[in-house]
Amino acid sequence: MKLTTWITALLLAVGVGAAAAQPPKSGSPTPAAAATVKDSSATALLKRMCDRLQAAKTFTVRGEVSLELPLRDGTLATFFNEYDTAVRRPNGLAAHRVGDQSDFRFVYDGKSMTAFVPDKKIWGSASAPATLEAMLRAADEQGGLNMPFDELLVADPYAAITAGITEIERAPQATVRGKKIEHLVLSSPELHLEYWIDPGTALPARSLVIYVDHPLRPHFIVDYADWKLDTKLPADTFTLSKPQGATEVNFRDAADSFR
């Protein structure tokens, strides 16, 4: 799933109408493309990060996420959540969110996808396509469900991240959790992106998205930790037994609690 999917969901949440959030219709005039400026060393570092993730058959990661969402008067407020995520290519995903928003569990095993909301004691399941990337699209279409940092989960992370990007450049090194980290800045007419990449592992330590084409310019930040690549995951990682005491609802109703 490309970053634009998460953009559309968030823009709708902050009050942009559905028509404004959709791409132009066929035959509609489109803005002229901006000049492309891409630093070769920055592009190479981004490609190295994406290749590392693309090659991994399995991985697990913890993410500390902050995102800005609107209050009733439209003012943005910042919410903090933590995610534990496990991926098995090409057909497994398990994610657990805790924090300011509802406790939320999601699993996908290559055949079905299931959402469980312990706080509300509801769960729902739906059939799913056979690949992770197709499942992410189906979860969006069937439940309006969009995973954070989903651009890192797809089959080709580099293509997902750079779609529409007109500038990529290298910023001075930063320090993340006491370690020197490479810092990349990417931009397009719709997005400002930043990735902080560990030069030793080529894995992301932090990412930032700013939706610059929205008047509120909401931010979305992820701090990544405890990356583990190509480790053997237990067979039950991507399954969820029927939750005791929870009511089964349709998948969309359970997925609504993710937002």
Buried (B, 14 or more C-beta within 10 A) or exposed (E): BBBBBBBBBBBBEBEBEEEEBEEEEEEEEEEEEEEEEBBEEBBEBBBBBBEBBBEBBBBBBBBBBBBBBBEEEEEBEEEEBBBBBBBBBBBBBBBBBBBBBBBBBBBBBBEBBBBBBBEBEBBBBBEBBEBBBBBBBBBBEBBBBBBBBBBBBBEEBBEBBBBBBBBBBBEEEBEBEEEEBBBBBBBBEBBBBBBBBBEEEBBBBBBBBBBEBBEBEBBBBBBBEEBEBEEEBEEEBBBBEEBEEBEEBBBBBBBBBBB
